[in-house]
């Protein structure tokens, strides 16, 4: 199962990134636990200065932008091993 964290205060961009991550996991047919991290101390612990951020299996893969859906698919594929 993939562990995905969406880092951000809950803004529109954060919600969009969560939608993209959920769609990518569904497209790949993989189980994913998607957690929204809204606590600023927890977000800063990932060295994210600009939200939204995306963490896949403990690795920060994106921050400060909404990545293209294709990029998210690639990151989830890579995380599957």
C-alpha atoms as an extended CHARMM CRD file, in Angstrom:
* protein
*
        81  EXT
         1         1  UNK       CA              0.0000000000        0.0000000000        0.0000000000  PROA      1               0.0000000000
         2         2  UNK       CA              1.2790000000        3.4610000000       -0.8770000000  PROA      2               0.0000000000
         3         3  UNK       CA              1.4900000000        6.1000000000        1.8290000000  PROA      3               0.0000000000
         4         4  UNK       CA              0.6610000000        9.4950000000        0.3420000000  PROA      4               0.0000000000
         5         5  UNK       CA              0.6450000000       12.7670000000        2.2410000000  PROA      5               0.0000000000
         6         6  UNK       CA             -0.7370000000       16.0440000000        0.8960000000  PROA      6               0.0000000000
         7         7  UNK       CA              0.9150000000       18.8870000000        2.7870000000  PROA      7               0.0000000000
         8         8  UNK       CA             -0.9460000000       22.1620000000        3.0480000000  PROA      8               0.0000000000
         9         9  UNK       CA             -3.4400000000       24.2270000000        5.0210000000  PROA      9               0.0000000000
        10        10  UNK       CA             -6.4620000000       22.9630000000        3.0800000000  PROA      10              0.0000000000
        11        11  UNK       CA             -6.4780000000       25.5660000000        0.3160000000  PROA      11              0.0000000000
        12        12  UNK       CA             -7.9410000000       25.0130000000       -3.1480000000  PROA      12              0.0000000000
        13        13  UNK       CA             -4.5330000000       23.9500000000       -4.5250000000  PROA      13              0.0000000000
        14        14  UNK       CA             -4.1660000000       21.3930000000       -1.7290000000  PROA      14              0.0000000000
        15        15  UNK       CA             -7.5820000000       19.9280000000       -2.5040000000  PROA      15              0.0000000000
        16        16  UNK       CA             -6.7350000000       19.8000000000       -6.2230000000  PROA      16              0.0000000000
        17        17  UNK       CA             -3.4820000000       17.9600000000       -5.4870000000  PROA      17              0.0000000000
        18        18  UNK       CA             -5.3630000000       15.4700000000       -3.3120000000  PROA      18              0.0000000000
        19        19  UNK       CA             -7.8290000000       14.8510000000       -6.1810000000  PROA      19              0.0000000000
        20        20  UNK       CA             -4.9480000000       14.2630000000       -8.6100000000  PROA      20              0.0000000000
        21        21  UNK       CA             -3.2580000000       11.8250000000       -6.1740000000  PROA      21              0.0000000000
        22        22  UNK       CA             -6.5020000000        9.8930000000       -5.6150000000  PROA      22              0.0000000000
        23        23  UNK       CA             -7.1540000000        9.7070000000       -9.3700000000  PROA      23              0.0000000000
        24        24  UNK       CA             -3.5960000000        8.5150000000      -10.0510000000  PROA      24              0.0000000000
        25        25  UNK       CA             -3.8450000000        5.7590000000       -7.4300000000  PROA      25              0.0000000000
        26        26  UNK       CA             -7.2120000000        4.6810000000       -8.8350000000  PROA      26              0.0000000000
        27        27  UNK       CA             -5.8480000000        4.6760000000      -12.4040000000  PROA      27              0.0000000000
        28        28  UNK       CA             -2.9470000000        2.4530000000      -11.3320000000  PROA      28              0.0000000000
        29        29  UNK       CA             -5.2870000000        0.2540000000       -9.3230000000  PROA      29              0.0000000000
        30        30  UNK       CA             -3.1300000000        0.4990000000       -6.2080000000  PROA      30              0.0000000000
        31        31  UNK       CA             -4.2020000000        0.8110000000       -2.6280000000  PROA      31              0.0000000000
        32        32  UNK       CA             -3.1590000000        4.1240000000       -1.1620000000  PROA      32              0.0000000000
        33        33  UNK       CA             -3.5740000000        5.7220000000        2.2070000000  PROA      33              0.0000000000
        34        34  UNK       CA             -3.9130000000        9.4360000000        1.5240000000  PROA      34              0.0000000000
        35        35  UNK       CA             -3.4340000000       11.7160000000        4.4930000000  PROA      35              0.0000000000
        36        36  UNK       CA             -3.9370000000       15.4590000000        4.5670000000  PROA      36              0.0000000000
        37        37  UNK       CA             -1.3120000000       17.1640000000        6.7210000000  PROA      37              0.0000000000
        38        38  UNK       CA             -2.5060000000       20.6300000000        7.7280000000  PROA      38              0.0000000000
        39        39  UNK       CA             -0.3290000000       21.2630000000       10.8070000000  PROA      39              0.0000000000
        40        40  UNK       CA              2.2590000000       23.8980000000        9.8710000000  PROA      40              0.0000000000
        41        41  UNK       CA              4.9330000000       22.4200000000       12.1570000000  PROA      41              0.0000000000
        42        42  UNK       CA              4.4940000000       19.0320000000       10.4690000000  PROA      42              0.0000000000
        43        43  UNK       CA              4.6290000000       20.6590000000        7.0300000000  PROA      43              0.0000000000
        44        44  UNK       CA              7.8030000000       22.5840000000        7.9130000000  PROA      44              0.0000000000
        45        45  UNK       CA              9.3530000000       19.3280000000        9.1630000000  PROA      45              0.0000000000
        46        46  UNK       CA              9.3330000000       18.2040000000        5.5140000000  PROA      46              0.0000000000
        47        47  UNK       CA             11.2590000000       21.4010000000        4.5520000000  PROA      47              0.0000000000
        48        48  UNK       CA              8.2450000000       22.5670000000        2.5490000000  PROA      48              0.0000000000
        49        49  UNK       CA              8.3070000000       26.3520000000        2.3900000000  PROA      49              0.0000000000
        50        50  UNK       CA              5.5130000000       26.6600000000       -0.1430000000  PROA      50              0.0000000000
        51        51  UNK       CA              2.4260000000       24.4660000000       -0.2780000000  PROA      51              0.0000000000
        52        52  UNK       CA              1.0110000000       22.2510000000       -1.5500000000  PROA      52              0.0000000000
        53        53  UNK       CA              3.5090000000       19.4820000000       -1.0010000000  PROA      53              0.0000000000
        54        54  UNK       CA              3.2740000000       15.8130000000       -1.9520000000  PROA      54              0.0000000000
        55        55  UNK       CA              5.0170000000       12.9900000000       -0.0850000000  PROA      55              0.0000000000
        56        56  UNK       CA              4.9630000000        9.4380000000       -1.4390000000  PROA      56              0.0000000000
        57        57  UNK       CA              6.2090000000        6.6430000000        0.8460000000  PROA      57              0.0000000000
        58        58  UNK       CA              8.2120000000        9.0830000000        2.9520000000  PROA      58              0.0000000000
        59        59  UNK       CA              9.8140000000       10.9270000000        0.0240000000  PROA      59              0.0000000000
        60        60  UNK       CA              8.9650000000       14.5470000000       -0.7910000000  PROA      60              0.0000000000
        61        61  UNK       CA              8.3320000000       14.5440000000       -4.5410000000  PROA      61              0.0000000000
        62        62  UNK       CA              6.7640000000       17.9660000000       -5.0770000000  PROA      62              0.0000000000
        63        63  UNK       CA              6.2510000000       21.2760000000       -3.3110000000  PROA      63              0.0000000000
        64        64  UNK       CA              5.0090000000       24.7320000000       -4.1240000000  PROA      64              0.0000000000
        65        65  UNK       CA              2.9940000000       23.7360000000       -7.1890000000  PROA      65              0.0000000000
        66        66  UNK       CA              0.3240000000       21.4470000000       -8.5300000000  PROA      66              0.0000000000
        67        67  UNK       CA              2.1900000000       18.7930000000      -10.5180000000  PROA      67              0.0000000000
        68        68  UNK       CA              0.8470000000       17.4090000000      -13.7690000000  PROA      68              0.0000000000
        69        69  UNK       CA             -1.2850000000       14.2710000000      -13.3280000000  PROA      69              0.0000000000
        70        70  UNK       CA              1.2270000000       12.3530000000      -15.4680000000  PROA      70              0.0000000000
        71        71  UNK       CA              4.0340000000       13.2570000000      -13.0720000000  PROA      71              0.0000000000
        72        72  UNK       CA              2.0110000000       12.0070000000      -10.0960000000  PROA      72              0.0000000000
        73        73  UNK       CA              1.3430000000        8.7420000000      -11.9470000000  PROA      73              0.0000000000
        74        74  UNK       CA              5.0890000000        8.3520000000      -12.5540000000  PROA      74              0.0000000000
        75        75  UNK       CA              5.9150000000        8.9810000000       -8.8780000000  PROA      75              0.0000000000
        76        76  UNK       CA              3.3480000000        6.4370000000       -7.7080000000  PROA      76              0.0000000000
        77        77  UNK       CA              4.6410000000        3.8480000000      -10.2100000000  PROA      77              0.0000000000
        78        78  UNK       CA              8.1920000000        4.4640000000       -9.0260000000  PROA      78              0.0000000000
        79        79  UNK       CA              7.1460000000        4.1350000000       -5.3730000000  PROA      79              0.0000000000
        80        80  UNK       CA              5.5610000000        0.7490000000       -6.0880000000  PROA      80              0.0000000000
        81        81  UNK       CA              9.0060000000       -0.5830000000       -6.9130000000  PROA      81              0.0000000000
